[in-house]
Amino acid sequence: MLITLDGLFPDAAVHQVVRRQAHPNQRIYLVGGCIRDLLLGHPSHDFDFVVSGDAIHVARQIARELNAAFYVLDDERKTARVIMQKSSGERYYLDFARMRGFQIEQDLKARDFTINAMAIDLLQEDRILDPLNGILDLRKKYLRACRENSFEQDAVRVLRAIRFSLQLEFQIEKQTIDLLRSAVGLLPKCSMERQRDEFFKMLSGRQIHTAIRLIDRVGALDVLIPELKQTKGVRQTTPHTLPVWEHTLETLRWLEELYDLLVFGPEFIKGENLLAGMASLGLGRYRSHLQTHFSTPVHAERSLRGLLFFTALLHDIGKPLTQEEQADGRIRFLNHDHYGAEMAEKIARRFALSNPEIERVTLLVKEHMRVHHLASTSNEVSRRSIYRYFRRLEDSGVDLCLLSLADTLATYGIGIPPARWERELTVCRQLLEAWFEKRAETISPPRLINGDDLMRQFGLKPGPQLGRLLENVREAQAAGQIHTVNEALNLVELLLTDHPLGEGTENHGIEDN
């Protein structure tokens, strides 16, 4: 098959720089997924190279020429990474590994799936090396393991098989399914970081609820997040229509549909959906804002979208601990959000997420009922409530809006009362409006006074009291109750003389489902 690498790399210089390192005594092969994507007409961001010589030395030289970041992935296995960044800020990666065996065919046969076991010699770029008929499997849309011990060599391939199957819409060969099932027990022998990375790639992809179902069906979910097993069979009463585990899967399904609709556009929704249409009408104006929000990750290696779906998977994990059936037969889960947050934090730490990611997941699980409470009694959210919402959640309050909408639809199903759905949408609209359009007015108003002003005016000393007084002033300002320096000072005087400003009314409701 005649092919060309022109235009394959985001920067044309990459091709030339890498090829200059290749010579008869040091062969460099482009291998794996980027060739698969090239044949399928898909863009690539990850480029894998196999080097017959010193791969780390080659990667270091290439990074130097390209003025790119470089680091060693595994010194023992002689693998290294070069990180390039486009002017748009988007990253792409060049990974270099020492060849396994003495011939490229040996290296390819040791890979995961036949569709990833192809190579192009940079000294002979006019043909594809395909010893395991990966091109034929691509045409047949078949996912087939390279060899019988493929999963025994690397059990993380169990997760990768499910991801590729859904990402490419390929059928997993029956023998390959049998092989991956038998290798699930080997997953704990793989590093948690590698399991995490593969899992988060799945959470950043498509058909996430289906992926979780498949991971569960082959037994891998009990290895990754054994705590979720306790949610199975946990019954719920009205307004819930599903037990906890099925509700969690349904939340993932709705979250993906709402995310695609509100972040990408209505053309990403299949078929007609009145509930989605109402969401698009109510929140579609924030699409560009949401695109910018979700394009800013908490961690460079993982998407904010993936972190949101990880949170959705864990949002009700505290329910089995708090299940309580009352005399009237109603089942309640008081404080499941607080217990769930503690469990989510432990799980996030086990996944070796970064501290900012752990804090975000924990906070969202702990506060996942907040929007429901705001929508429980009224369509209108007070400015004070909006201020307190974002004071607590900051930018993760945007994530919570999407999670709450999905949680609501998963709770009621398509039979949700229109007024209930409209109320939840209206609350989220007010929250997103405040964050994206009125932040300086209702969330972060310019300070009228500072601590020095209070110490000078009232003879106060530095300490916690100053902070509390300033926060009271800021909240009253965000609520629209004060507007000038004199009004701020008068408020402080009232507070100091034990005439506290009214707290205002927050429509937090009392729902605990």
N, C-alpha and C positions, 0 to 999 in steps of 0.2 A: 504494500500500500504506500503510495507516494503521499508525503505530508510535508508541511512547512511549519517552522517555528516562528515565522515572522508574525508579529502581533500577538504572540502568546503571552509575553511578559508585559506587565503594566508599564515598564520602562524599557525601551529598546536597548539601552546600554547594558542591561543585565545579561542578555543573550551573548553579546560580544565579549564581555568581561569573563563570564564563566567559560566560554568556549576557548578563550586564550590560555586557560589553565590546563586544557586537555592536550595530551600528546601521546604517541604510541606507547610510552612506558607508564603513562598515567591516564587511564581511560576514565572519562566522566560520563555517566548515563543519567538522563532525565527519566524518572521512573514514577510509577504509581498513579495516584488519583488525578494528577494534572493531565496525563495522557488520556485517561478515561474521559475527563471533562472536555478535552480537546475533540475527541471523537464524537461526543454527544452534543457539542456546540455550546457547552456551558463555560462561563468565565471561571478562572481559578485565582485564588489568593495564596495558596500554599503550593510550593514547588519543591519536590524531593529529588535529590541527586545522590547517586551512588558513585563512590570514587575508589578506584583500584589501589590508590596510594594513601597518603596521609590526609584524611578528610578534614581534620581540624585545621591543619596548615592551609589547605586549599580555601576553606571557608574564611579564615582570617585574612588571607591575601585578597579575596574577593570583597570582603567587607571594607578593607582599606581602600581599594580602588573605587568602590561605590560610595565611600564616605557614609557607610551604614553601620548600625549597631551590630555587635557580635557577642555571642557567649556560647560556652561549651554546654551542651545538653547532657552528655554522658561521656566522661573521660575514658572510662573503661571500655565502652563500646565504640569510642572514637566518633561521636556525633556532635555536630555543632549547628548553630542557627545564625543566619544573617537576617536582620529585620530592616525592611525598607518602608518608607512612609511617603505617600503621595502628597501633593500640595493640599489636597482636600482633607488631609489628616488620616485617611484610610491606610491601614497597614497591610503589608503582605510579607510572606516569610519564605526564605530559601533554607532548606534543611539539607545538610550534607552528612552522609554516613559512609563508613568504610564498608567495602563490599564483603558480603558473607560468602565464603568459599573462594575458589580460584577463577570461576567463570561467572558472568552475569546471569546465566541460566540458573545456576545454583542459588543465587541471591533471590531471583524472582520466584522460584519454586518454594522458598521459605516464607513468602508473603501471605497475607490473609486470604484474599479472594482473587479469582482468576481475572476479574475485570480491573484489578489493581496490580496485576503481575505482568505488566508490559513495560518496555524500556526503549529509549532512543539513544543511540551512541552519538555523542556530540561531534565525533569525527566522521560519522556516517549518518547524517540526518535525513536521508532519503527513504528510510524504512523503519518499521516498528518491529522490535523483537517481541514475539508473542508465543512463548513455548507452551503455554497451557490453554491456548485458544480463547483468550479473554475477549477478543473482538467478536467471536461467534456468540459468546454468552451475552455480550452487550446487545447484539442484534436480537437475541431470544429473550432479553430482559430477565436474565437468570442470575442469581447470586449463588456462586458455588465456591466452596473452600478449596484452597490450592492442594491440600493434602489431608490425610486422615487425622494427623496430629496437629493440625493448624491451631485449634483452640487450646490444646494442651500446651503448646508452645507459648501462647499468650491468651489468657482467658478474657482479657478486655475485648477481644474480638467478638465475644458474645454480644456485647452492647453495640459494637460497631456494625454487626450484621443486621440488627434491627434498625439501626439508624439508616444504613444504606438502603435497606429494603423499602423504607417509607420515603426517604429522600428521593430515590430514583424511581420509585414505584415498580420495583423488581420483585419477582417471586423467589423466595429462598428454596433452593433445592432440598428435597426431602432428606437426603443423607446428611446434608449440611445442618438441617434442623436437629437431627438426631445427635450430631456431633456437638453442637453448641449446648444442647440440653445436658449432655453428660459432662460438660466442662464448667457448668455454673458453680459447682462447689470449689473450683480452683480460683474464683475471683478474689477471695480474701488474700491470696498469695501475691496479687498484684498491688502495686502502690495505690494508696487512696487517691493520690493526685492524678494518676492516669485514669482511674475509674471516674473521678470527678470530671475531668476534661471531656471524656467521651459522653458522659451523661449530660453535661451542659451543652455540648454540641447538639444533642438531641432536643434539649429544651429550647434551643435557639432555632430549631428547624420547623417542620410542618407536622401536622397530625399528631400533636403531642399527646393527647389523651389516648390515641391508638398505640403510640409507642409505649406509654406506661402500662397499658393493658398487656401488651406483648411481653414486656420485661417481667411483669407479674406472672404471666402464664408460664414462662420458662423457668420461673423460680428465682430470677436475679434480683427482683425488688426486695425480697427477704434478706438478701445479702447487703444491698445498698442502704435501704432504710427499713430495717426490721420493725421499727415502731409503727409503721403503717398497717401492719398485719392486724393490730388490735382494733382498727377502725372497721374491719369487716364484720358484718352481722350486727352492727350497732344500730338498733332501730331508732327512728325519729318520728315524731308526730307532727300534725299540722302546725305551721304551713308547709313543712317539708313533705315532699312526695317520695323521697328516696332515703335508704339507709346511708350512713355516713360515708362509707367507701364509694358507693355509686354516686353520691352527691359530689364527692371530691373530683371524680372523673368528669362528671357533668360540668363542674366549675371550670376545669381545664378546657373542655370543649367550647363552652360559651366564651371563655376568655380569649381563646384564639380567634373566634369569629368576631368578637368586638374589637380586638386589637387590630385585625386586618381591616375592619371597616373604618375605625376611627383614626388609624395611623396611615394606612395605605389608600383607602378609598372604597366606595361602594362597589366598584367593579371587581373587588376581590371576594365578594359575597356570592355564593352559588344559590341560585333560585330566589324566590320571593320570601321575605321574612318581615312581617309587620313590626315585630319587636325591634329588629335591627334597623328598620326604616325609621322608627321613632328615635332611636339612638343617634342615627345619622343626622336627622333634622335638628335634634337638640344640641348635639355636641360636635357636629362636623366642622363648625367654624374654627375649631381649635386644632385641626389636622396638622397644619404646618408647625404649630407649637409642640404638638405631641411628637412629631417626627424629630424635631430638634432635641426634645427631652430624652427620647429613647435612643438617640444616637450618641449620647454622652454616657459612657459606661462608668460604673463604680470601680471596675478593675479592667485594665487594658486587655486582658486575655479572655474576658467573659462579657457577654452582652447584658445590658440592663433588662432586656426582654427575657432572657433566660433566667435571670434572678427573680423576675416577677412570677414566672411560671413555677419556679422552685418554691416560692412563697405560697402560691396557690395550692400546690401539692401538700403543703404542711399546714394550711390555715386552720383546719379542724382537727389536728392531730391530738389535741387535748381533750376531745369529747369523751373518749372511752373512760377516762379517769374521773369524769364529772357527771356521768349519766345518772339521773335521778328520776324515778317515776313517782308522780304525785298521786294523791287519792283519787283524783278525777281521771286518771289514766294518761294524763299529759306527761311527756318526757321532757325534762329540762336539763341544760348543761351549764349551770351557773359557774362563772369564772373559767370556762374552758379556754378563753382567750389568754388568760394569764398563765395557766398551766401549759397551754400550747406554746406560748412564747419561750418558756423555760426549756421545753423539749426541742423546739426549733433551734434555739441557740446551741444546744449540745450537738444536734445533727449538723448544723452549719460548721461548727468547729471540727467535727469528725471529717467533714468534707474538705478541711484545710482551706476554707475561704478566707479572704482577707478580713481584717477587723472591720473596715467600713461595710463590707458585704454582710458580715455577721450581724452588725448593729442594725442594718436596714431590714434584713429578714426578720429578726427578732421583734423589731418595732412594728412592722406591718402585721405580723401574726398577733401581737398583743393588741393592736388597735383595729383589727379587721372588722369589728362591729360598729365602729364609730360613725361611719356614713349611714348605716342602717338606723342607728339611734337618731341621728339628725333628721332622717326622713320618716321617722315613725309617727310624728304628730303633725307636721306642717310642711308646706312647700317652701316656706321662707326660712332662711337661715340668718340669724342675726349677725351683724358685723363682728360682735364680740366672739361669737361661736367660730366664725371663720378665722379670726385672729388666733384663737386658742388652738384650733385645728392645725394650722400651719406652724404655730409656735412649737407644737409637739412633734409634727411630722416633717416639717420643712418640705423639700422637693419630693420626698417619698409620698407626700399627700396626693400627688398626681397619680402615682402607681395605684394607691389605694382606691381611687375613684374607679379605675378599670376593674380591679379585683372585686370591689363591692358590687358593681353592676353584674359581673359574671356570677358571683355568689348568689345574688338575688334571683337571677333567672334559673340557676341550678336548684334553688330552693322551691320555687313555685312551678317551674316548668312553663310550657307554652300557655297554660291556663291562668297565668298571673293576672290578677285584676288590673285592667288598664290604668286605673287611678294610682295603684301602688307602684307600677312601673314608671308612670309619669312623674310621681313624686320623687323617686330615686334619681331619675334623670335630671329633674329640676335642681335638686340639691347638688348633684355633681356639676351641673352647669354653673351654679353660683360659685362653687369652690374653684373650678378651673378659670372662671372669669376673674376671680380675685387674684389668683396666682399669675395668670398670663397677661391680664390687662389692667388690673387695679392694684398691683402689688405695693406701689409707693403710697397708696391711699389707705388700704385696709390691712396690709400685712407688715410692711416695713416703713411706716411713716417717718419722715425726718424728725430727729430728736428736737424737742422744744427746750429741754433743760438737761443738765448733766449733774454728776455727783458734786462737782465743785460748786455749782450753783446752790445746791441744797445745803452743803456745809457752810457756805458763806451766808445764806439767807436765814437758816434756822439753827446754826451753831451745831450741826450734827458732826459725828465722827465717822471715819471710814469703817465699813462693816456691812453685814448682811442686810441691815435695815435700809441702807441706801439703795441696795439692789432691788429690794421689794418695793420701795416707794417709786423708783424709776420705772419698774415694770407696771405698776398700777397706772402711772401716768401714760405710759406707752399704750396700754390696753384701752384706756379711756379715749386716747387720741384715735386709735384704730377704730373704735366703736363710734366715732363721730361726736363724742360728748364734749371734747375740748379742742380748741384750735389755736390758742395763743399762749405765749409764755406766761402771761398773768393768770390765765385760767389754769395752767399747769401748776403754778405756785399756789393758787387758791386751793386746788385739789390736795396738794401735799399738806397744806395747813389743816384742812379738814381731817385728813387721815391722822395727822399727828395729835389732833385734839379729840381723837376717838370718835369721829363722825365719818365712818367709812362710806365711800361711794357705793351706791347700790351695785350689786354684782350683775344685774341684768338677768335675763331669762335665756337659758340654753335649752333648745328642744332636743334633749338627749334621749328621751324616751326610756323604756325599760325592757325592750326586747332582749332575750338571751338565747335565741335560737341560732 
